[in-house]
Amino acid sequence: MTWPYPRIIAHRGGGALAPENTLAAMQRGVSLGFHGVEFDVKLARDAIPFLLHDDTLERTSNGSGAANALTAAELAGLDAGSWFSAEFSGEPIPRFDTVANYLVAHGIWANVEIKPSQGCDAATGTAVALAARELWGGATMQPVLSSFSRSALQAAQLAAPQLARGFLVDAIPDDWPIAAAELECVAVHCSWKQLTPELASAIKSAGYGLRTWTVNEPETARKLFSWGVDAIFTDRLDLIGPDFI
């Protein structure tokens, strides 16, 4: 396939330069000239999609316990920035629609990772896909939905089949051609550490795009691009800029 998306993607919005999965992180990536961002979305207790990577709140906020035990309004009242630095003190956990509206307004492409809390795979896949379809509406650059959960990605496929999907894994499983085809994915996303030139060639020869995470060294990025990788996710926005290759 001809790769239509940005080749350097800011991981969780601002990489290592801002508190992950916050609006401030998206703003930091955009301010540095990045044209594509990746972030994680799950469901609050009231079924409103919001941004967070973990199932629990302790690592990236001043909250505690299961994130999906709180409503979106309760989550928004937590501080998701102070753990990173005083500069981001008071930064809230954002709703999906808040971030999507910002990205659409600035013409920024998004890889939306569906990150269901335990036992919420299908519900999260459905809700995030329906929300993304509405939020991006007639935007020129539509998002790509990905998930480690095949159940969540299948639910997204059923809910909004017109949105592109990425088959997201750590190591590429033996059944990847079957799974990627059944989910009608446009790309395979994997850990760069698990990729080989032979696997990269097989994926590209099968007509899929290929993205790798999380690439933080320029020499590694150059090697992966030489293998035919189409795009990388990076935390090191200071070392691997939007126009790196």
C-alpha positions as CSV (number, residue, x, y, z in Angstrom):
1,M,0.0,0.0,0.0
2,T,1.0,3.6,-0.5
3,W,1.4,5.0,3.0
4,P,-1.0,7.9,3.5
5,Y,-0.2,8.7,7.1
6,P,2.6,10.5,8.9
7,R,5.8,8.5,9.3
8,I,6.9,9.8,12.7
9,I,4.2,9.5,15.3
10,A,4.3,11.2,18.8
11,H,3.7,8.4,21.3
12,R,0.9,9.2,23.8
13,G,0.8,12.8,22.4
14,G,4.0,14.4,23.7
15,G,6.3,11.5,24.2
16,A,8.8,12.0,27.0
17,L,8.2,15.8,26.9
18,A,4.8,16.0,28.5
19,P,2.4,14.0,30.8
20,E,1.1,11.2,28.6
21,N,-2.4,11.1,27.2
22,T,-3.3,14.6,28.2
23,L,-4.4,17.6,26.1
24,A,-1.1,19.2,27.1
25,A,0.8,16.3,25.6
26,M,-1.1,16.7,22.3
27,Q,-0.3,20.4,22.3
28,R,3.4,19.8,23.0
29,G,3.6,17.4,20.0
30,V,1.8,19.8,17.7
31,S,4.0,22.7,18.9
32,L,7.1,20.7,17.8
33,G,5.6,20.2,14.3
34,F,4.4,16.6,14.6
35,H,1.6,15.7,12.2
36,G,0.6,12.5,13.9
37,V,-0.1,11.4,17.5
38,E,-1.0,8.2,19.2
39,F,-3.0,7.9,22.4
40,D,-5.0,5.4,24.5
41,V,-8.8,5.5,25.1
42,K,-10.9,3.6,27.6
43,L,-14.4,4.0,29.1
44,A,-15.4,5.8,32.3
45,R,-18.1,4.4,34.6
46,D,-20.7,6.4,32.7
47,A,-19.5,4.9,29.4
48,I,-17.8,8.2,28.2
49,P,-14.5,7.6,26.4
50,F,-11.4,9.2,28.0
51,L,-7.6,9.0,27.7
52,L,-5.6,6.8,29.9
53,H,-3.1,3.9,29.4
54,D,-3.4,2.0,32.7
55,D,-6.4,0.3,34.2
56,T,-5.6,2.1,37.5
57,L,-4.9,5.7,38.3
58,E,-1.9,5.8,40.5
59,R,0.9,6.0,38.0
60,T,-0.2,9.0,36.0
61,S,-2.5,11.0,38.3
62,N,-3.2,11.8,42.0
63,G,-6.2,9.4,41.9
64,S,-6.2,5.7,43.0
65,G,-8.0,2.5,42.2
66,A,-9.7,1.4,39.0
67,A,-10.1,4.2,36.5
68,N,-13.4,2.8,35.2
69,A,-14.9,3.1,38.7
70,L,-15.2,6.9,38.2
71,T,-17.3,9.0,35.9
72,A,-15.7,11.1,33.2
73,A,-16.5,14.2,35.3
74,E,-14.8,12.7,38.4
75,L,-11.7,11.7,36.3
76,A,-11.5,15.2,34.9
77,G,-11.2,16.5,38.5
78,L,-8.0,14.6,39.0
79,D,-4.5,16.0,38.5
80,A,-2.8,14.1,35.7
81,G,0.2,16.5,35.3
82,S,2.0,17.0,38.6
83,W,3.5,13.5,38.6
84,F,5.4,14.6,35.5
85,S,6.5,18.1,36.5
86,A,5.2,21.2,38.2
87,E,4.8,22.9,34.8
88,F,1.8,20.6,34.2
89,S,0.3,20.9,37.6
90,G,-3.5,20.6,37.5
91,E,-3.6,19.1,33.9
92,P,-6.8,17.0,33.9
93,I,-7.5,13.5,32.5
94,P,-9.2,14.5,29.2
95,R,-12.3,13.2,27.5
96,F,-11.8,11.7,24.1
97,D,-14.0,14.3,22.4
98,T,-11.9,17.1,23.9
99,V,-8.7,15.7,22.4
100,A,-10.3,14.7,19.1
101,N,-11.8,18.2,18.6
102,Y,-8.3,19.8,19.2
103,L,-6.6,17.4,16.7
104,V,-9.2,17.9,14.0
105,A,-9.1,21.7,14.4
106,H,-5.3,21.5,13.9
107,G,-5.3,19.0,11.1
108,I,-3.4,16.4,13.1
109,W,-3.7,12.7,12.3
110,A,-4.4,10.2,15.2
111,N,-3.8,6.6,15.9
112,V,-6.4,5.9,18.5
113,E,-5.5,2.8,20.6
114,I,-8.6,1.2,22.1
115,K,-7.4,0.3,25.6
116,P,-10.3,-1.5,27.4
117,S,-10.3,-2.0,31.1
118,Q,-10.5,-5.7,32.0
119,G,-13.8,-7.3,30.9
120,C,-14.9,-4.2,28.8
121,D,-13.4,-5.1,25.5
122,A,-16.4,-5.1,23.2
123,A,-18.1,-2.2,24.9
124,T,-15.0,-0.1,24.6
125,G,-14.4,-1.0,21.0
126,T,-17.9,-0.1,20.1
127,A,-18.0,3.2,22.0
128,V,-14.7,4.4,20.8
129,A,-15.3,3.6,17.2
130,L,-18.7,5.2,17.2
131,A,-17.3,8.3,18.9
132,A,-14.4,8.5,16.5
133,R,-16.7,8.2,13.4
134,E,-18.7,11.2,14.7
135,L,-15.8,13.3,16.0
136,W,-13.8,13.1,12.8
137,G,-16.8,13.5,10.6
138,G,-15.7,14.8,7.2
139,A,-12.1,15.4,8.3
140,T,-9.6,14.9,5.5
141,M,-7.3,12.7,7.5
142,Q,-9.3,10.0,9.2
143,P,-7.9,8.2,12.3
144,V,-6.7,4.7,12.5
145,L,-8.1,2.5,15.3
146,S,-5.8,-0.1,16.9
147,S,-6.0,-2.4,19.9
148,F,-4.2,-5.3,21.5
149,S,-7.6,-6.7,22.2
150,R,-8.9,-8.6,19.1
151,S,-12.4,-8.5,20.7
152,A,-12.3,-4.7,21.0
153,L,-11.0,-4.3,17.4
154,Q,-13.7,-6.6,16.1
155,A,-16.4,-4.6,17.9
156,A,-14.9,-1.4,16.4
157,Q,-15.0,-3.1,13.0
158,L,-18.7,-3.9,13.4
159,A,-19.6,-0.5,14.8
160,A,-17.7,1.7,12.3
161,P,-16.4,-0.4,9.4
162,Q,-15.4,2.7,7.4
163,L,-12.6,3.6,9.9
164,A,-9.2,2.1,9.2
165,R,-7.8,-0.4,11.7
166,G,-4.4,-1.5,12.8
167,F,-3.5,-5.0,14.0
168,L,-1.6,-4.3,17.2
169,V,0.7,-6.8,18.8
170,D,4.0,-7.2,20.7
171,A,5.5,-10.1,18.9
172,I,3.9,-10.9,15.5
173,P,1.9,-14.2,15.9
174,D,1.9,-17.0,13.4
175,D,-1.7,-16.3,12.6
176,W,-1.2,-12.7,11.8
177,P,-2.3,-13.0,8.1
178,I,-5.6,-14.6,9.1
179,A,-6.3,-12.2,12.0
180,A,-5.4,-9.0,10.1
181,A,-7.5,-10.1,7.1
182,E,-10.5,-11.0,9.3
183,L,-10.4,-7.7,11.1
184,E,-9.9,-5.9,7.7
185,C,-6.8,-4.1,9.0
186,V,-4.8,-1.7,6.8
187,A,-1.6,-2.1,8.9
188,V,0.3,-4.3,11.4
189,H,1.7,-2.5,14.5
190,C,4.4,-4.4,16.5
191,S,7.3,-3.9,18.9
192,W,10.4,-3.0,16.9
193,K,12.3,-5.4,19.1
194,Q,10.2,-8.3,17.8
195,L,10.6,-7.4,14.1
196,T,13.0,-9.0,11.6
197,P,13.7,-8.0,8.0
198,E,12.0,-11.2,6.9
199,L,8.8,-10.5,8.8
200,A,8.8,-6.9,7.6
201,S,9.1,-8.1,4.0
202,A,6.2,-10.6,4.5
203,I,3.9,-8.0,5.9
204,K,4.7,-5.5,3.2
205,S,4.4,-8.1,0.4
206,A,0.9,-9.0,1.8
207,G,-0.1,-5.4,1.2
208,Y,-0.2,-4.1,4.7
209,G,1.3,-1.0,6.2
210,L,3.9,-1.6,9.0
211,R,4.3,0.5,12.1
212,T,6.7,-0.2,15.0
213,W,6.7,1.0,18.6
214,T,8.4,2.5,20.6
215,V,11.5,3.7,18.7
216,N,13.6,6.1,20.6
217,E,17.0,6.0,19.0
218,P,17.7,7.6,15.6
219,E,19.9,4.7,14.4
220,T,17.2,2.2,15.2
221,A,14.7,4.3,13.2
222,R,17.0,4.4,10.2
223,K,17.4,0.6,10.3
224,L,13.7,0.0,10.5
225,F,12.9,2.3,7.6
226,S,15.5,0.5,5.6
227,W,13.5,-2.7,6.2
228,G,10.4,-1.1,4.7
229,V,8.7,0.0,8.0
230,D,6.2,2.8,7.1
231,A,6.0,4.6,10.4
232,I,7.4,4.6,13.9
233,F,6.0,5.7,17.3
234,T,8.5,7.6,19.4
235,D,8.9,9.1,22.9
236,R,12.0,11.0,21.9
237,L,10.5,13.9,20.1
238,D,13.7,15.8,20.8
239,L,15.8,13.2,18.9
240,I,13.5,12.0,16.2
241,G,11.6,14.9,14.8
242,P,8.5,15.0,12.5
243,D,10.7,15.3,9.4
244,F,13.3,12.8,10.5
245,I,12.8,10.8,7.2
